[in-house]
Amino acid sequence: GEVGIIESIQLKNFMCHSNLGPFQFGSNLNFVIGINGSGKSSVLTALIVGLGGKATTTNRGSSLKMFIQKGETSADISITLRNQGRDAFKPELYGASITVNQRINQDGSRTCKLKSKSGTTISSKKEELIGILDHFNIQVVDNPVSVLTQEMSKQFLQTKNEGDKYKFFMKATQLEQMKEDYSFIGITKKNTRVQIEQGEERLEGLKQLYLEKKEIFKSIAFVNDMQSRLKDLKHQMAWAVVSEMEKEIELLKEGIEAEEGNTEFLQKVEECQVKLNEAEKKYKAIQDKLVTVSEDAQALHPKCISLKAEVQAKRKAVNEAEIVYNRSKTELKCLGKDNEQLRKRIEELKTCANRVSEPEKLERQRKIAYLREQLKAFHDEEIMINQQMDQFQQAISKCREEQSRLRRENSDMQQALDAKQKQLRDLKDSKTNALKRFGPHMPAFLEAIEMAHKQGHFKKKPLGPLGALIHPKDPELILAIESCLKGLLQAFCCDNHSDERTLQFLMSKYFTRGLRPQIIVNKFQNKIYDTSQRAVYHPEFASVLTALEIDNPVVANCLIDMRGIETVLLIKNSRKAREVMQWNRPPKNCKEAFTAEGDQVFERRYYSSNFVRPRFLSQDVESEIRL
């Protein structure tokens, strides 16, 4: 399809980057590559936030304002989506592409603008963005298969709870939604069957009602005849009145002519006038009666039409029922014929059996009994063989499973043994030089950095590894601190991108690709950030920031930017950690906590650590070698 493809993305003042992009993407598969700290994760985080996701969904912050670069008042994300083809979203408004502009403000709010291909702002409503994502079937926020963040992938790989993995699988494949839809379909099917059964019961009542309505229709069918008869009567009445009046006028004319000059002429004229008035009254009464009859006929006309339609519907239903009845009658007739044929065949077999002599009958019965016993024995033997086969199959399956398990255990043990041997070698090397804990080539690499700095290849000397520049105050919290900082302990910090490129070139001589330490570009400052407003405070437990002795403010600022160590609590006891983070509301500004065993505790989640002892920050090397 030509819709929903991400064409480009651009970031301004987002996380550690003042201006990143714009990146142009192709229509097919795209790989985002770059050195550590160059912004790969920032692009993925911006994609989630830019398309409406919450800050907590990214696992990189608890509030949107945390994504604004230090010293800036806002951050901007611009994402362009392709909008071409027959499935385009409102192409008459947006054109061939839709640009989503998200601005994150300093108070944690954000504003959204949806622009057309020409740059015209079409809408600023969140509902319009949701409609676009639904239309393009983009599940960037809810489906971990669409966007699997770095933190979520680590949590998924490290979790030991099979239930969490199953929930992840159900959510990713949308099987949970399909399960709910399937249950709803089953309920709908059951209700439909009940409605069909109820409809069949009502059908008999409707048939009876149809017969009653049919009788009523027949009783009022004479309305049409009455209308036609009324029309004829109107004509007949009009001509009858005219005929009578003409006859009376003729009589009057004859009387007038016969009695002209007679003294009684005036009196007869008056009598004729009286008769004429009476005739007019009769005509008017007849006209009123005709009007009344016409109104009654008009009132009955709609009822007649509705009854006709109802009769037609009932007649159709009766015809369908008659078709079903005739079909059933035909099938019954065929079954009757088959029954008669079978009855005749049975009679023939009985007659044939009666003709057989008594000894033959006994012999046949004996053979039948013997055959039945043999058949039963074969059947029992078949059941026993099938049971044995099932037992053998189960035994084979168990053996195969046991063999696979032993192979896996052997492989795991070998990997664990190799890891322990390597760790032992590293610990022995670190006895003479603590920097070797961060890698066998680390001392030589630091000497190369010092030499390059003296030769003027760096504007400011890079700092690292960061783990060598921090010192835990409490030895019991070392594993917790390592579980929190992880790969940042081996990272280096540069003041500018020019120094970063020089350091990257030096790393290529001492570290293989894929195993190089992370490089963080962060402007060197002479004082630690003021974290009083956003740092966590607890009267009993320390944060990672307060649990460390950090002499260099650049190192502290780097860990604040990259890991938010001012918002992470260190609680030795796991039960106490659950009580602080999960049983009650977490302390203000607290994102997560770590226990002395290295377990990670969130407000609604708990992840066990895979580490049993510290690797970089331990202060007693001899005891670790003995372990």
Secondary structure, DSSP 8 states (H G I E B T S, - for coil): --EEEEEEEEEEEETTEEEEEEEE--SS-------TTSSHHHHHHHHHHHTT--TGGGTS-SSGGGGB-TT-SEEEEEEEEEE-STT-SSHHHHTTEEEEEEEEETTS-EEEEEE-TTS-EEE--HHHHHHHHHHHT--TTT-TTT---HHHHHHHHH---HHHHHHHHHHHHTHHHHHHHHHHHHHHHHHHHHHHHHHHHHHHHHHHHHHHHHHHHHHTTHHHHHHHHHHHHHHHHHHHHHHHHHHHHHHHHHHHHHTTT-TTHHHHHHHHHHHHHHHHHHHHHHHHHHHHHHHHHHHHHHHHHHHHHHHHHHHHHHHHHHHHHHHHHHHHHHHHHHHHHHHHHHHHHHHHHHHS-HHHHHHHHHHHHHHHHHHHHHHHHHHHHHHHHHHHHHHHHHHHHHHHHHHHHHHHHHHHHHHHHHHHHHHHHHHH-GGGGG-TTHHHHHHHHHHHHHTT--SS--B--GGGGEEESSGGGHHHHHHHHGGGGG-EEESSHHHHHHHHHHHHHHS-TTS---EEE----SS----TTTS---SS-EETTTTEEE--HHHHHHHHHHH-GGGEEE-S-HHHHHIIIIIS---TT--EEE-TT--EE-SS-EE--S-SS-SSS-S-HHHHHH-
